[in-house]
Amino acid sequence: MNETATAQPVTHLILSAQAGNHRAVNDLLLHITPFVRRLCSSVDAGHRPEAVQESLLAVYRGLRTLREPAAFYGWVRAVTVREAARTARRAGQTATAELVDQPSPADPSLGVAIADVLDRLPAHQRDILTLRAVYGLEERETARVLSLPVGTVRSRLHRARRNFQDAWR
């Protein structure tokens, strides 16, 4: 099935849900639940359902603020990463411990090496680097997720990149 064939019904659901159609809201949340679960899949098993629930609730609450339906999946991803990070912090875990997607390169040792270098970084640098490099969040989104000023995100990102490069050598 091509993307344009599936994009049209989702766009219709989004617009209907934003207009207040409760059935469309329900269908839309059911539609994205597997995506949200996958994004939260590496959260500690005991806290994963809470991360999924908080993410879906945040999507529901913020749906009317979404201006461009074409940006829906990116927006859902950003909301989910933010909520999963909050859930992890409340549980006393670092945000990236649960959110890092393990790379699947042809050489599995590369993924192990990357994870090892990330593990050696301070948690605040690992969080910033993961949200920017793995999830592709912009500086402002990263700042919002971590409740930090944008300037702090920039400086931590600079140090994290430098420390990662130093540790990689």
C-alpha positions in Angstrom: 0.0 0.0 0.0 1.5 3.4 -0.9 1.7 6.4 1.5 -0.8 8.5 -0.4 -3.4 5.8 -0.2 -3.1 5.7 3.6 -2.4 9.4 4.1 -5.9 10.5 2.9 -7.9 8.6 5.5 -5.6 9.7 8.3 -5.9 13.3 7.2 -9.6 12.9 7.2 -9.5 11.4 10.7 -7.3 14.2 12.0 -9.6 16.9 10.6 -12.7 15.2 11.9 -11.2 14.7 15.3 -10.1 18.3 15.4 -13.7 19.3 14.6 -14.9 17.4 17.7 -16.0 14.1 16.2 -15.5 11.7 19.1 -15.6 8.6 16.9 -12.8 10.1 14.7 -10.7 10.8 17.9 -11.1 7.2 19.0 -10.2 5.8 15.6 -7.2 8.1 15.3 -5.9 7.1 18.8 -6.4 3.4 17.9 -4.6 4.0 14.6 -1.5 5.5 16.3 -1.4 3.2 19.3 1.0 0.7 17.7 3.3 3.5 16.6 3.3 5.0 20.1 3.9 1.5 21.7 6.9 1.0 19.4 8.3 4.4 20.4 7.9 3.5 24.1 9.0 -0.1 23.6 12.3 0.3 25.3 10.8 1.9 28.4 11.1 -0.4 31.5 8.3 -3.0 31.2 6.7 -1.8 34.4 6.5 1.8 33.2 5.8 1.2 29.5 2.0 1.2 29.7 2.1 4.4 31.7 4.4 6.0 29.0 2.0 4.9 26.2 -1.1 6.1 28.2 0.5 9.5 28.9 1.6 9.9 25.3 -1.9 9.1 23.9 -3.4 11.5 26.5 -1.0 14.2 25.4 -1.9 13.6 21.7 -5.6 13.8 22.6 -5.2 17.0 24.5 -3.0 18.7 21.9 -4.7 17.5 18.8 -6.6 20.7 18.2 -3.3 22.7 18.2 -1.9 20.7 15.3 -2.0 23.1 12.4 -0.7 20.9 9.6 -2.1 17.3 9.3 0.9 16.3 7.1 3.1 16.8 10.2 1.0 14.5 12.3 3.4 11.6 12.7 6.4 13.8 13.4 4.3 15.6 16.0 3.1 12.3 17.5 6.7 11.2 17.7 7.8 14.4 19.5 4.9 14.2 21.9 5.6 10.5 22.6 9.3 11.0 23.2 8.6 13.9 25.5 6.1 11.9 27.5 8.2 8.8 27.6 11.1 10.9 28.9 8.9 12.4 31.6 7.7 8.9 32.6 11.2 7.7 32.8 12.3 10.6 34.9 9.4 10.1 37.3 10.5 6.5 37.6 14.1 7.5 38.4 15.5 6.4 35.0 17.5 8.5 32.6 15.4 9.4 29.5 17.7 7.8 26.9 18.1 4.5 28.7 14.6 3.7 27.5 14.4 5.6 24.3 17.6 4.7 22.4 16.7 2.7 19.3 19.4 0.1 18.8 21.0 0.5 15.4 20.7 -2.5 13.2 23.8 -2.3 11.0 25.3 -5.1 9.0 28.0 -5.3 11.7 26.4 -5.9 15.1 29.6 -4.9 16.9 29.1 -1.3 15.7 25.8 -1.1 17.6 27.5 -2.4 20.7 30.3 0.1 20.3 27.9 3.0 19.9 25.9 2.0 22.9 29.1 1.6 24.9 30.2 5.1 24.0 26.8 6.5 24.8 26.8 4.7 28.2 30.0 6.4 29.1 28.6 9.9 28.5 27.0 11.8 31.4 23.2 11.3 31.4 22.5 14.9 30.5 24.7 14.7 27.5 23.4 11.3 26.5 19.8 12.6 26.7 20.5 15.6 24.5 22.5 13.7 21.9 19.9 10.9 21.6 17.0 13.3 21.3 18.8 15.2 18.6 20.7 12.5 16.7 18.4 9.5 17.0 15.0 11.2 17.2 15.8 14.2 15.1 14.2 16.7 17.4 15.1 20.4 16.8 16.8 22.4 19.6 13.6 24.0 20.7 11.8 20.6 20.8 14.7 19.1 22.8 14.6 22.1 25.2 10.9 21.6 25.7 11.2 17.8 26.3 14.0 18.3 28.8 12.6 21.5 30.3 15.8 23.4 29.6 16.7 26.7 28.0 17.7 26.5 24.3 21.1 27.9 25.1 21.7 25.0 27.6 20.6 22.5 25.0 23.1 24.0 22.5 26.0 24.0 24.9 25.3 20.4 26.2 24.9 19.2 22.6 28.3 20.7 21.6 30.0 19.1 24.6 28.1 15.8 24.1 29.3 15.6 20.4 32.8 16.4 21.4 32.9 13.9 24.2 31.3 11.2 22.0 34.0 11.8 19.3 36.8 11.7 22.0 35.4 8.5 23.4 35.0 6.9 20.0 38.7 7.2 19.2 
